[in-house]
Amino acid sequence: MQVFRRITIDPKVMTGKPCIRGLRVTVGMIVESIAAGRTIQQVLDDFPYLEEADIREALTYAAMLAQGRDVPLAS
């Protein structure tokens, strides 16, 4: 089972939405950008403090949620 180390949930950050490494960038923002046709490189250009691994983990996290799987986060 994959453990997500780059996804954080903190009620004080973006009202508890899943975010990347505690930053104010949500998984939803990344997935929405990719769904709108932006490439990973374009998302990285939009958010220069992100890493490619952040985007890939956000997509994997969203896919697992969509499939109804448990999504364990690192503590």
N, CA, C and O atoms as a Tinker XYZ file with bonds, in Angstrom:
   300  protein
     1  N      0.848000   -1.178000    0.000000    73     2
     2  CA     0.000000    0.000000    0.000000    64     1     3
     3  C      0.893000    1.241000    0.000000    63     2     4     5
     4  O      1.809000    1.365000    0.813000    81     3
     5  N      0.611000    2.142000   -0.916000    73     3     6
     6  CA     1.400000    3.371000   -1.019000    64     5     7
     7  C      1.039000    4.325000    0.113000    63     6     8     9
     8  O     -0.133000    4.535000    0.427000    81     7
     9  N      2.074000    4.893000    0.714000    73     7    10
    10  CA     1.883000    5.937000    1.725000    64     9    11
    11  C      2.267000    7.258000    1.075000    63    10    12    13
    12  O      3.334000    7.385000    0.473000    81    11
    13  N      1.393000    8.221000    1.204000    73    11    14
    14  CA     1.622000    9.526000    0.594000    64    13    15
    15  C      2.385000   10.416000    1.568000    63    14    16    17
    16  O      1.873000   10.750000    2.636000    81    15
    17  N      3.586000   10.795000    1.210000    73    15    18
    18  CA     4.444000   11.597000    2.080000    64    17    19
    19  C      4.419000   13.080000    1.713000    63    18    20    21
    20  O      4.825000   13.919000    2.516000    81    19
    21  N      3.959000   13.405000    0.536000    73    19    22
    22  CA     3.952000   14.792000    0.078000    64    21    23
    23  C      2.593000   15.464000    0.251000    63    22    24    25
    24  O      2.477000   16.679000    0.087000    81    23
    25  N      1.572000   14.689000    0.579000    73    23    26
    26  CA     0.223000   15.215000    0.757000    64    25    27
    27  C     -0.015000   15.431000    2.251000    63    26    28    29
    28  O      0.182000   14.525000    3.061000    81    27
    29  N     -0.436000   16.632000    2.598000    73    27    30
    30  CA    -0.716000   16.944000    3.999000    64    29    31
    31  C     -2.128000   17.482000    4.139000    63    30    32    33
    32  O     -2.675000   18.097000    3.224000    81    31
    33  N     -2.699000   17.235000    5.300000    73    31    34
    34  CA    -4.015000   17.776000    5.628000    64    33    35
    35  C     -3.889000   18.455000    6.978000    63    34    36    37
    36  O     -3.586000   17.818000    7.987000    81    35
    37  N     -4.126000   19.748000    6.979000    73    35    38
    38  CA    -4.030000   20.567000    8.187000    64    37    39
    39  C     -5.214000   21.528000    8.177000    63    38    40    41
    40  O     -5.357000   22.313000    7.239000    81    39
    41  N     -6.065000   21.483000    9.199000    73    39    42
    42  CA    -7.229000   22.370000    9.206000    64    41    43
    43  C     -6.882000   23.853000    9.118000    63    42    44    45
    44  O     -7.731000   24.669000    8.759000    81    43
    45  N     -5.639000   24.206000    9.441000    73    43    46
    46  CA    -5.207000   25.606000    9.404000    64    45    47
    47  C     -4.698000   26.035000    8.030000    63    46    48    49
    48  O     -4.451000   27.219000    7.801000    81    47
    49  N     -4.542000   25.082000    7.120000    73    47    50
    50  CA    -4.028000   25.384000    5.777000    64    49    51
    51  C     -5.099000   25.004000    4.758000    63    50    52    53
    52  O     -5.468000   23.836000    4.641000    81    51
    53  N     -5.589000   25.990000    4.030000    73    51    54
    54  CA    -6.591000   25.784000    2.986000    64    53    55
    55  C     -7.808000   25.012000    3.523000    63    54    56    57
    56  O     -8.354000   24.140000    2.847000    81    55
    57  N     -8.204000   25.341000    4.708000    73    55    58
    58  CA    -9.367000   24.757000    5.399000    64    57    59
    59  C     -9.358000   23.231000    5.422000    63    58    60    61
    60  O    -10.410000   22.594000    5.352000    81    59
    61  N     -8.170000   22.654000    5.520000    73    59    62
    62  CA    -8.059000   21.210000    5.659000    64    61    63
    63  C     -8.105000   20.413000    4.373000    63    62    64    65
    64  O     -8.172000   19.184000    4.409000    81    63
    65  N     -8.070000   21.091000    3.239000    73    63    66
    66  CA    -8.025000   20.361000    1.967000    64    65    67
    67  C     -6.648000   19.713000    1.826000    63    66    68    69
    68  O     -5.666000   20.241000    2.347000    81    67
    69  N     -6.562000   18.581000    1.133000    73    67    70
    70  CA    -5.255000   17.962000    0.912000    64    69    71
    71  C     -4.348000   18.911000    0.130000    63    70    72    73
    72  O     -4.709000   19.394000   -0.943000    81    71
    73  N     -3.173000   19.166000    0.685000    73    71    74
    74  CA    -2.213000   20.101000    0.093000    64    73    75
    75  C     -0.884000   19.403000   -0.148000    63    74    76    77
    76  O     -0.640000   18.299000    0.338000    81    75
    77  N     -0.046000   20.067000   -0.897000    73    75    78
    78  CA     1.297000   19.578000   -1.161000    64    77    79
    79  C      2.250000   20.125000   -0.110000    63    78    80    81
    80  O      2.448000   21.336000   -0.003000    81    79
    81  N      2.831000   19.231000    0.655000    73    79    82
    82  CA     3.874000   19.543000    1.647000    64    81    83
    83  C      3.536000   20.749000    2.531000    63    82    84    85
    84  O      4.421000   21.532000    2.876000    81    83
    85  N      2.274000   20.895000    2.890000    73    83    86
    86  CA     1.886000   21.981000    3.777000    64    85    87
    87  C      1.809000   23.342000    3.099000    63    86    88    89
    88  O      1.537000   24.349000    3.753000    81    87
    89  N      2.045000   23.377000    1.805000    73    87    90
    90  CA     1.963000   24.619000    1.050000    64    89    91
    91  C      0.505000   24.932000    0.750000    63    90    92    93
    92  O     -0.370000   24.092000    0.958000    81    91
    93  N      0.250000   26.103000    0.278000    73    91    94
    94  CA    -1.116000   26.511000   -0.045000    64    93    95
    95  C     -1.467000   26.152000   -1.493000    63    94    96    97
    96  O     -2.101000   26.928000   -2.208000    81    95
    97  N     -1.043000   24.973000   -1.898000    73    95    98
    98  CA    -1.369000   24.417000   -3.209000    64    97    99
    99  C     -2.087000   23.100000   -2.946000    63    98   100   101
   100  O     -1.507000   22.168000   -2.390000    81    99
   101  N     -3.349000   23.028000   -3.348000    73    99   102
   102  CA    -4.128000   21.828000   -3.064000    64   101   103
   103  C     -3.986000   20.792000   -4.174000    63   102   104   105
   104  O     -3.646000   21.102000   -5.316000    81   103
   105  N     -4.261000   19.557000   -3.789000    73   103   106
   106  CA    -4.302000   18.480000   -4.780000    64   105   107
   107  C     -5.311000   18.843000   -5.866000    63   106   108   109
   108  O     -5.061000   18.620000   -7.051000    81   107
   109  N     -6.440000   19.397000   -5.465000    73   107   110
   110  CA    -7.467000   19.789000   -6.428000    64   109   111
   111  C     -6.981000   20.803000   -7.441000    63   110   112   113
   112  O     -7.351000   20.729000   -8.613000    81   111
   113  N     -6.164000   21.743000   -7.015000    73   111   114
   114  CA    -5.627000   22.749000   -7.937000    64   113   115
   115  C     -4.756000   22.082000   -9.003000    63   114   116   117
   116  O     -4.818000   22.435000  -10.180000    81   115
   117  N     -3.958000   21.128000   -8.578000    73   115   118
   118  CA    -3.072000   20.435000   -9.509000    64   117   119
   119  C     -3.881000   19.579000  -10.478000    63   118   120   121
   120  O     -3.662000   19.629000  -11.689000    81   119
   121  N     -4.809000   18.801000   -9.950000    73   119   122
   122  CA    -5.620000   17.925000  -10.805000    64   121   123
   123  C     -6.434000   18.758000  -11.791000    63   122   124   125
   124  O     -6.541000   18.400000  -12.964000    81   123
   125  N     -7.000000   19.853000  -11.328000    73   123   126
   126  CA    -7.774000   20.725000  -12.201000    64   125   127
   127  C     -6.908000   21.299000  -13.324000    63   126   128   129
   128  O     -7.352000   21.389000  -14.468000    81   127
   129  N     -5.683000   21.682000  -13.001000    73   127   130
   130  CA    -4.767000   22.219000  -14.019000    64   129   131
   131  C     -4.448000   21.175000  -15.081000    63   130   132   133
   132  O     -4.472000   21.472000  -16.276000    81   131
   133  N     -4.152000   19.961000  -14.650000    73   131   134
   134  CA    -3.840000   18.885000  -15.597000    64   133   135
   135  C     -5.075000   18.553000  -16.436000    63   134   136   137
   136  O     -4.967000   18.343000  -17.644000    81   135
   137  N     -6.246000   18.505000  -15.800000    73   135   138
   138  CA    -7.493000   18.210000  -16.521000    64   137   139
   139  C     -7.812000   19.289000  -17.561000    63   138   140   141
   140  O     -8.435000   19.011000  -18.586000    81   139
   141  N     -7.380000   20.512000  -17.284000    73   139   142
   142  CA    -7.617000   21.618000  -18.214000    64   141   143
   143  C     -6.637000   21.610000  -19.388000    63   142   144   145
   144  O     -6.724000   22.452000  -20.282000    81   143
   145  N     -5.705000   20.657000  -19.380000    73   143   146
   146  CA    -4.787000   20.525000  -20.503000    64   145   147
   147  C     -3.383000   21.026000  -20.260000    63   146   148   149
   148  O     -2.543000   20.973000  -21.158000    81   147
   149  N     -3.111000   21.516000  -19.051000    73   147   150
   150  CA    -1.757000   21.984000  -18.762000    64   149   151
   151  C     -0.839000   20.783000  -18.596000    63   150   152   153
   152  O     -1.256000   19.737000  -18.098000    81   151
   153  N      0.390000   20.935000  -19.007000    73   151   154
   154  CA     1.373000   19.864000  -18.843000    64   153   155
   155  C      1.987000   19.953000  -17.455000    63   154   156   157
   156  O      1.840000   20.955000  -16.756000    81   155
   157  N      2.669000   18.898000  -17.076000    73   155   158
   158  CA     3.372000   18.931000  -15.793000    64   157   159
   159  C      4.354000   20.093000  -15.781000    63   158   160   161
   160  O      4.463000   20.794000  -14.775000    81   159
   161  N      5.063000   20.307000  -16.869000    73   159   162
   162  CA     6.030000   21.412000  -16.917000    64   161   163
   163  C      5.339000   22.755000  -16.751000    63   162   164   165
   164  O      5.869000   23.638000  -16.076000    81   163
   165  N      4.188000   22.926000  -17.341000    73   163   166
   166  CA     3.459000   24.188000  -17.190000    64   165   167
   167  C      3.004000   24.390000  -15.741000    63   166   168   169
   168  O      3.043000   25.509000  -15.231000    81   167
   169  N      2.578000   23.326000  -15.088000    73   167   170
   170  CA     2.191000   23.435000  -13.680000    64   169   171
   171  C      3.425000   23.794000  -12.841000    63   170   172   173
   172  O      3.337000   24.616000  -11.930000    81   171
   173  N      4.551000   23.190000  -13.144000    73   171   174
   174  CA     5.787000   23.529000  -12.427000    64   173   175
   175  C      6.177000   24.985000  -12.669000    63   174   176   177
   176  O      6.684000   25.650000  -11.766000    81   175
   177  N      5.945000   25.473000  -13.863000    73   175   178
   178  CA     6.229000   26.876000  -14.159000    64   177   179
   179  C      5.280000   27.790000  -13.376000    63   178   180   181
   180  O      5.682000   28.857000  -12.912000    81   179
   181  N      4.015000   27.364000  -13.231000    73   179   182
   182  CA     3.031000   28.136000  -12.465000    64   181   183
   183  C      3.372000   28.178000  -10.977000    63   182   184   185
   184  O      3.166000   29.191000  -10.309000    81   183
   185  N      3.896000   27.060000  -10.471000    73   183   186
   186  CA     4.218000   26.919000   -9.047000    64   185   187
   187  C      5.678000   26.473000   -8.930000    63   186   188   189
   188  O      5.941000   25.287000   -8.732000    81   187
   189  N      6.623000   27.398000   -9.049000    73   187   190
   190  CA     8.045000   27.016000   -9.109000    64   189   191
   191  C      8.581000   26.344000   -7.851000    63   190   192   193
   192  O      9.663000   25.757000   -7.882000    81   191
   193  N      7.854000   26.418000   -6.761000    73   191   194
   194  CA     8.292000   25.782000   -5.518000    64   193   195
   195  C      7.836000   24.329000   -5.432000    63   194   196   197
   196  O      8.151000   23.643000   -4.460000    81   195
   197  N      7.106000   23.854000   -6.427000    73   195   198
   198  CA     6.721000   22.445000   -6.482000    64   197   199
   199  C      7.774000   21.645000   -7.232000    63   198   200   201
   200  O      8.586000   22.191000   -7.979000    81   199
   201  N      7.738000   20.344000   -7.011000    73   199   202
   202  CA     8.614000   19.414000   -7.715000    64   201   203
   203  C      7.739000   18.458000   -8.523000    63   202   204   205
   204  O      6.562000   18.269000   -8.214000    81   203
   205  N      8.310000   17.871000   -9.538000    73   203   206
   206  CA     7.542000   16.937000  -10.356000    64   205   207
   207  C      6.942000   15.821000   -9.506000    63   206   208   209
   208  O      5.812000   15.395000   -9.747000    81   207
   209  N      7.687000   15.349000   -8.521000    73   207   210
   210  CA     7.176000   14.286000   -7.647000    64   209   211
   211  C      5.922000   14.733000   -6.893000    63   210   212   213
   212  O      5.059000   13.906000   -6.598000    81   211
   213  N      5.809000   16.021000   -6.578000    73   211   214
   214  CA     4.608000   16.548000   -5.920000    64   213   215
   215  C      3.392000   16.370000   -6.829000    63   214   216   217
   216  O      2.328000   15.942000   -6.381000    81   215
   217  N      3.559000   16.700000   -8.090000    73   215   218
   218  CA     2.454000   16.620000   -9.038000    64   217   219
   219  C      2.057000   15.171000   -9.276000    63   218   220   221
   220  O      0.870000   14.844000   -9.298000    81   219
   221  N      3.030000   14.319000   -9.451000    73   219   222
   222  CA     2.730000   12.906000   -9.679000    64   221   223
   223  C      2.026000   12.288000   -8.470000    63   222   224   225
   224  O      1.100000   11.492000   -8.629000    81   223
   225  N      2.464000   12.651000   -7.270000    73   223   226
   226  CA     1.813000   12.114000   -6.083000    64   225   227
   227  C      0.392000   12.648000   -5.942000    63   226   228   229
   228  O     -0.502000   11.917000   -5.514000    81   227
   229  N      0.174000   13.905000   -6.293000    73   227   230
   230  CA    -1.175000   14.475000   -6.248000    64   229   231
   231  C     -2.099000   13.734000   -7.211000    63   230   232   233
   232  O     -3.247000   13.452000   -6.867000    81   231
   233  N     -1.620000   13.419000   -8.396000    73   231   234
   234  CA    -2.426000   12.689000   -9.372000    64   233   235
   235  C     -2.717000   11.267000   -8.901000    63   234   236   237
   236  O     -3.830000   10.769000   -9.071000    81   235
   237  N     -1.735000   10.627000   -8.319000    73   235   238
   238  CA    -1.929000    9.276000   -7.793000    64   237   239
   239  C     -2.931000    9.290000   -6.646000    63   238   240   241
   240  O     -3.805000    8.426000   -6.566000    81   239
   241  N     -2.803000   10.270000   -5.760000    73   239   242
   242  CA    -3.723000   10.429000   -4.631000    64   241   243
   243  C     -5.154000   10.594000   -5.140000    63   242   244   245
   244  O     -6.067000    9.925000   -4.656000    81   243
   245  N     -5.348000   11.469000   -6.099000    73   243   246
   246  CA    -6.683000   11.716000   -6.648000    64   245   247
   247  C     -7.233000   10.462000   -7.325000    63   246   248   249
   248  O     -8.419000   10.160000   -7.192000    81   247
   249  N     -6.394000    9.739000   -8.040000    73   247   250
   250  CA    -6.838000    8.518000   -8.712000    64   249   251
   251  C     -7.279000    7.472000   -7.695000    63   250   252   253
   252  O     -8.295000    6.805000   -7.892000    81   251
   253  N     -6.534000    7.326000   -6.623000    73   251   254
   254  CA    -6.906000    6.345000   -5.591000    64   253   255
   255  C     -8.218000    6.736000   -4.923000    63   254   256   257
   256  O     -9.055000    5.874000   -4.655000    81   255
   257  N     -8.407000    8.019000   -4.652000    73   255   258
   258  CA    -9.677000    8.467000   -4.078000    64   257   259
   259  C    -10.834000    8.171000   -5.033000    63   258   260   261
   260  O    -11.897000    7.720000   -4.606000    81   259
   261  N    -10.626000    8.423000   -6.305000    73   259   262
   262  CA   -11.676000    8.206000   -7.299000    64   261   263
   263  C    -12.039000    6.726000   -7.425000    63   262   264   265
   264  O    -13.163000    6.383000   -7.791000    81   263
   265  N    -11.083000    5.864000   -7.120000    73   263   266
   266  CA   -11.338000    4.433000   -7.171000    64   265   267
   267  C    -11.870000    3.885000   -5.864000    63   266   268   269
   268  O    -12.122000    2.686000   -5.744000    81   267
   269  N    -12.042000    4.761000   -4.878000    73   267   270
   270  CA   -12.595000    4.351000   -3.592000    64   269   271
   271  C    -11.618000    3.594000   -2.709000    63   270   272   273
   272  O    -12.035000    2.841000   -1.829000    81   271
   273  N    -10.349000    3.780000   -2.928000    73   271   274
   274  CA    -9.334000    3.094000   -2.124000    64   273   275
   275  C     -8.968000    3.918000   -0.904000    63   274   276   277
   276  O     -9.141000    5.137000   -0.882000    81   275
   277  N     -8.453000    3.224000    0.123000    73   275   278
   278  CA    -7.923000    3.925000    1.290000    64   277   279
   279  C     -6.675000    4.680000    0.875000    63   278   280   281
   280  O     -5.883000    4.204000    0.062000    81   279
   281  N     -6.512000    5.866000    1.448000    73   279   282
   282  CA    -5.376000    6.701000    1.092000    64   281   283
   283  C     -4.632000    7.061000    2.375000    63   282   284   285
   284  O     -4.977000    8.040000    3.038000    81   283
   285  N     -3.605000    6.271000    2.732000    73   283   286
   286  CA    -2.851000    6.554000    3.947000    64   285   287
   287  C     -1.842000    7.676000    3.753000    63   286   288   289
   288  O     -1.066000    7.668000    2.798000    81   287
   289  N     -1.860000    8.636000    4.663000    73   287   290
   290  CA    -0.887000    9.722000    4.634000    64   289   291
   291  C      0.194000    9.422000    5.669000    63   290   292   293
   292  O     -0.075000    8.781000    6.685000    81   291
   293  N      1.408000    9.883000    5.411000    73   291   294
   294  CA     2.483000    9.745000    6.389000    64   293   295
   295  C      2.133000   10.599000    7.601000    63   294   296   297
   296  O      1.525000   11.662000    7.472000    81   295
   297  N      2.521000   10.128000    8.764000    73   295   298
   298  CA     2.199000   10.926000    9.975000    64   297   299
   299  C      3.294000   11.887000   10.314000    63   298   300
   300  O      3.185000   12.626000   11.293000    81   299
